[in-house]
Amino acid sequence: MSFKGKKIAFLFPGQGAQYIEMAKDYIENDSELESVLSNFDTSNNVNLKKIMLEGPESELKQTKFTQPAILFHSISAMKSLLNKIDIKPDYVAGHSLGEFSALVANNVLSFEDAMYLVHKRGEFMINANDNTPFAMAAILGLSPDKVKEICEIASETGIVVAANYNTPVQTVISGSELGVNKACEIAKNEKAKRIVPLKVGGPFHSPLIAKAGKWLSEEMNNIVFNNTSIPVVSNVDASPTCNPTTIKENLTKQITSSVLWVDSINYMINNGVDVFIEFGPQKVLTGMMRKINKRAKIFSIDTLNDIEKVKKGLEDL
């Protein structure tokens, strides 16, 4: 499936990349995409299209809306590129929520089913925490192993885990407010470059939302997961799989597991991927890539204006 002798991977971002008027150009220029969004709104008795295009930001930030909004934007970007150039990935991968987008890209999930699942996933991730005060924070400037060690020490005070291994110098922690605050205090003493508290709706990728994994698993049992020949590199073990049963199991585990993003990217590079294409709002993963491997070739598509530029870049490979 390589393109011009190059191995290609499609990448999809997770939560936090949303913005007002996201996907506006795709919606206005493609009636099929607009129809997917309108049908989603009708089926789920929501107004995601209005929230995406007009806000308010407080609603767009609600996880149950953020997740389908980002997935819709990502898949719209991918479909728009594929309308212009015949290219298939050798691997797909997504950061947390983005793994569902990746499963649309390799045809394991339909666009509509993925939108529905991440909407429910967003609800589950908020509702699963039993009123435990929670927090998340990004630790910059310490190694992933050091942050993991800090979390283990801080766990004596309260639940805290390394949630997202984003780059070799940025790890996000998640858990109880007590645990996260203690870990931040230790990280500061360990000379972390920066500690950034994150405004989130729940303690994502921590044991505090374990019930969400159970609820998501039950929901996925009602959805068709197709066979695929294009492996998804899973967040939970940074390993490729094409098996629908394994894919579902990994999506359940992912709710409380760490996102092994650095390992996932390194796996693909070590297995011959020459070119990465990021589809989705704000080009977040492209920024991470520059911290993981400066030599990796990556294109990114946020808006419709990016399509021709990326198409030309691919044709010039």
Summary of the structure (lengths in Angstrom):
residues: 317
radius of gyration: 18.8
end to end distance: 15.3
largest distance: 54.7
contacts: 1161
relative contact order: 0.17
helix: 50%
strand: 18%
